[in-house]
């Protein structure tokens, strides 16, 4: 059987035998065979002449054993598409990537859906534009003041909107709601938030342990505009994983990479990223059947498919973003 060598091997089997049988100095053999003295020493210390595997003894995978088991179990039981399972895994691990999930499926020989399973494959519950995930995240302290970023992302199009505020309170949550109504070009049907007091009083209790009956200003706004306000499970912020992930993307592209002298610089950088994210950034988790790459592409596609749910055309969103960029 012929010897199989590594692609970068500098010596052949008969060279190695000569090295092992020679009594000459390593330096002289190095010059003779045109290899390093380390290579000469390596073969002299071995009692064989074939190449050994360069595979690492331990491979560190991006997914833990538990996450790997969950992903494989979901795939085999439902045969959901890769993008749909990726969305389901984000609340479990916000740092998971689509490519690491694909490699997991590849290792387990389930990267391709069998033909007999394709017809039985279920679809992850999809919503048309109008389901917003809303959250508040912290920004760097500037000008002696704490700053907060209210963020909203649409589930279907991944269109995102955010605004900087100096306080995390009900008044600013109410103002952000009004801004979202103006920004998003379609009817907002649902809003999912956590249980923070800026959004709801539903979990507040008095000294007797009774739930608060007062309605928050954010809930009032939702009722006035025909929006259903949904809440995440208490003490489990990852159940709102889509906007949590969006928060990380925004920060990684702005405040975690740049130092600002004042809040105006920070706000300008955030607005520039808002334009980039919506108009140019490729988004791998958009539904494949839409055949789109960016949130704005998805917005245009939905406008073509269901124009009745839009109150303004997508082009006005693009114009608004550019104006926002110019005047910031």
C-alpha positions in Angstrom: 0.0 0.0 0.0 1.5 3.4 -1.0 2.4 5.8 1.7 0.0 8.8 2.1 1.8 12.0 3.1 0.6 15.3 4.6 0.1 18.0 2.0 3.0 20.0 3.5 5.4 17.1 4.1 9.0 17.9 3.2 10.4 14.4 3.4 9.5 11.0 2.0 9.7 7.6 3.7 13.1 6.7 2.4 14.5 10.1 3.5 13.2 9.4 7.0 14.8 6.0 7.1 18.1 7.6 6.1 17.8 10.2 8.8 17.1 7.6 11.4 20.0 5.4 10.4 22.5 8.3 10.0 25.1 9.2 12.6 25.8 12.6 11.1 24.9 15.9 13.0 21.4 17.4 12.8 22.8 20.5 11.2 24.5 18.6 8.4 21.4 16.5 7.7 19.3 19.6 7.7 21.4 21.1 4.9 21.4 17.8 3.0 17.7 17.2 3.0 16.8 20.9 2.9 14.6 20.8 6.0 14.8 22.4 9.5 16.9 20.8 12.3 13.6 20.4 14.2 12.4 18.1 11.5 15.6 16.1 11.6 15.3 15.8 15.4 11.6 14.8 15.1 12.3 11.8 12.8 15.4 10.7 14.7 13.3 10.4 17.8 10.7 8.2 16.1 10.8 4.5 15.4 8.4 4.7 12.5 8.4 6.6 9.1 4.7 7.2 8.4 2.8 10.5 9.0 0.6 10.6 12.1 -2.8 12.3 12.2 -2.8 16.0 12.8 -6.3 15.9 14.2 -6.5 17.6 17.6 -7.0 15.3 20.6 -10.0 17.5 21.8 -12.3 19.6 19.6 -14.1 22.5 21.3 -17.5 22.9 19.8 -19.5 26.2 19.8 -22.5 24.4 21.3 -22.5 22.7 24.6 -23.5 19.0 24.9 -26.9 20.0 26.2 -27.5 22.6 23.4 -26.3 20.1 20.8 -28.8 17.5 22.1 -31.6 20.0 22.1 -30.9 21.2 18.5 -30.6 17.6 17.2 -33.8 16.6 19.0 -35.8 19.5 17.5 -34.4 18.7 14.1 -35.2 15.0 14.2 -38.6 15.4 15.7 -39.9 18.2 13.5 -37.4 18.6 10.6 -37.8 22.4 10.8 -35.6 24.5 8.5 -32.2 25.6 9.8 -33.3 29.2 10.1 -36.4 28.3 12.1 -34.4 26.2 14.6 -31.8 29.0 14.8 -34.6 31.3 16.0 -35.7 28.8 18.6 -32.2 28.3 19.9 -31.4 32.1 20.4 -33.3 32.3 23.8 -31.2 29.3 25.0 -27.8 30.8 23.8 -27.7 34.4 22.6 -24.2 33.9 21.2 -25.2 31.0 18.9 -24.5 31.4 15.2 -26.3 30.0 12.3 -23.1 28.4 11.0 -22.4 26.6 14.3 -25.9 25.2 14.2 -25.3 24.0 10.6 -22.1 22.3 11.6 -23.9 20.5 14.5 -26.4 19.1 12.0 -23.6 18.2 9.6 -21.8 16.2 12.3 -25.0 14.3 13.1 -25.8 13.7 9.4 -29.1 15.7 9.6 -28.0 18.8 7.6 -30.3 17.7 4.7 -34.0 16.9 5.2 -34.8 13.4 3.9 -37.2 13.5 1.0 -39.8 11.4 2.9 -39.7 14.0 5.8 -40.1 17.1 3.7 -43.9 16.8 3.3 -44.3 16.1 7.0 -42.1 19.0 8.1 -44.0 21.6 10.2 -43.6 25.3 9.9 -42.4 27.4 12.8 -45.3 29.7 13.6 -44.8 32.8 11.4 -46.3 36.2 11.8 -46.9 38.8 9.2 -45.4 42.3 9.9 -46.8 43.9 13.0 -45.4 41.8 15.9 -42.9 44.0 17.7 -40.4 42.8 20.4 -39.5 45.7 22.6 -36.8 46.1 25.3 -34.6 48.6 27.1 -30.8 48.3 27.3 -28.1 50.3 29.0 -25.7 52.7 27.3 -22.4 54.2 28.5 -22.6 57.0 31.0 -21.8 60.3 29.3 -21.9 63.9 30.4 -22.4 62.7 34.0 -25.7 61.1 32.9 -27.0 57.6 32.5 -28.4 56.8 29.1 -30.8 54.1 27.9 -31.7 52.7 24.5 -35.4 51.7 23.9 -35.3 49.1 21.1 -38.1 47.6 18.9 -37.7 44.9 16.2 -40.4 43.5 14.0 -40.5 39.7 14.0 -41.4 39.2 10.3 -39.1 41.7 8.6 -36.4 42.2 11.3 -36.9 46.0 10.7 -35.5 47.7 13.8 -36.0 51.1 15.5 -34.5 52.5 18.6 -34.2 55.8 20.4 -31.9 57.1 23.2 -33.4 58.3 26.4 -32.0 59.7 29.7 -34.3 57.6 31.9 -35.9 54.2 31.9 -39.5 55.2 32.9 -43.1 55.0 31.8 -43.1 58.5 30.3 -40.3 57.6 27.9 -41.8 54.1 27.2 -45.0 56.0 26.2 -43.0 58.3 23.9 -41.2 55.4 22.3 -44.5 53.8 21.6 -45.6 56.9 19.7 -42.3 56.9 17.8 -42.8 53.3 16.8 -46.3 54.0 15.5 -44.9 56.7 13.3 -41.8 54.7 12.1 -43.2 51.3 11.2 -45.2 51.5 8.0 -47.6 48.8 8.9 -50.3 48.2 11.5 -48.8 47.0 14.8 -50.9 44.1 16.1 -48.7 42.8 19.0 -46.0 44.1 21.3 -43.9 41.8 23.5 -42.1 43.3 26.4 -40.6 42.2 29.8 -42.4 43.0 33.1 -40.5 46.2 33.8 -42.4 49.0 35.5 -41.9 51.2 32.4 -44.2 48.8 30.5 -46.7 47.3 32.9 -47.9 47.2 36.5 -49.4 43.7 36.2 -46.9 42.0 38.5 -47.0 44.7 41.2 -48.5 43.6 44.5 -49.5 45.6 47.6 -48.8 44.7 51.2 -51.7 42.3 51.2 -50.2 40.4 48.3 -52.9 41.6 45.9 -52.0 42.4 42.3 -52.1 46.1 41.3 -55.3 47.1 39.5 -53.9 50.3 38.0 -53.2 50.2 34.3 -49.8 51.5 33.1 -49.6 54.4 30.6 -48.0 52.0 28.1 -50.9 49.6 28.4 -53.3 52.5 27.9 -51.4 53.5 24.7 -51.7 49.9 23.5 -55.4 49.7 24.2 -56.0 53.1 22.4 -54.2 51.9 19.3 -55.7 48.4 19.2 -52.4 46.7 20.1 -52.2 43.5 22.2 -49.5 43.9 24.8 -47.9 40.6 25.6 -45.5 39.9 28.5 -42.6 37.6 28.8 -42.5 35.1 31.7 -41.3 36.7 34.9 -37.5 36.6 35.6 -36.8 35.0 32.2 -35.5 37.8 29.9 -34.4 35.2 27.3 -38.0 34.6 26.4 -37.7 37.9 24.5 -34.6 36.6 22.8 -35.1 38.3 19.4 -34.7 41.8 20.8 -32.1 40.7 23.3 -30.0 39.5 20.4 -30.7 42.8 18.6 -29.4 44.7 21.6 -26.1 42.7 21.4 -25.8 43.4 17.6 -26.4 47.1 18.1 -23.9 47.4 21.0 -21.2 45.3 19.2 -21.5 47.6 16.2 -21.4 50.9 18.2 -20.8 51.5 21.9 -18.6 48.5 22.6 -16.2 49.4 19.8 -16.1 53.2 20.1 -15.4 55.7 22.9 -17.5 58.9 22.7 -16.8 62.4 24.1 -20.4 63.2 24.5 -24.0 61.9 24.0 -24.3 63.7 20.6 -21.4 61.6 19.2 -22.9 58.4 20.6 -26.4 59.2 19.2 -24.9 60.0 15.7 -23.1 56.7 15.7 -26.2 54.8 16.7 -28.3 56.5 14.0 -25.6 55.6 11.4 -25.8 52.0 12.5 -29.6 52.1 12.4 -29.5 53.0 8.7 -26.8 50.3 8.0 -28.8 47.6 9.9 -32.1 48.2 8.1 -30.9 49.0 4.6 -27.6 47.1 4.1 -26.9 44.5 6.7 -27.6 40.9 5.5 -29.8 39.0 7.9 -29.5 35.2 7.8 -32.6 34.4 9.8 -35.1 36.0 7.5 -37.5 33.5 6.1 -35.9 31.7 3.1 -39.0 31.6 1.0 -39.0 35.4 0.9 -35.7 35.4 -0.9 -34.5 38.6 0.7 -31.2 39.7 2.3 -31.9 42.8 4.4 -34.8 44.0 6.6 -35.7 46.6 4.0 -35.8 43.9 1.3 -38.2 42.0 3.5 -40.3 45.1 4.0 -40.6 45.6 0.2 -41.4 41.9 -0.2 -44.2 42.0 2.3 -45.5 45.2 0.8 -45.8 43.3 -2.6 -47.5 40.3 -0.9 -49.9 42.1 1.5 -50.1 45.8 0.7 -53.4 46.0 2.8 -51.5 45.8 6.1 -49.4 48.9 5.2 -50.5 52.4 5.9 -47.4 54.0 4.2 -45.1 52.6 1.5 -41.6 51.2 2.5 -39.8 54.0 0.5 -41.0 56.5 3.2 -39.1 54.5 5.8 -36.0 54.7 3.7 -36.4 58.4 3.3 -37.0 58.9 7.0 -33.8 57.0 7.9 -31.8 59.2 5.6 -33.3 62.3 7.0 -32.6 61.1 10.5 -29.0 60.5 9.5 -28.6 63.9 8.0 -30.2 65.9 10.9 -28.4 64.0 13.7 
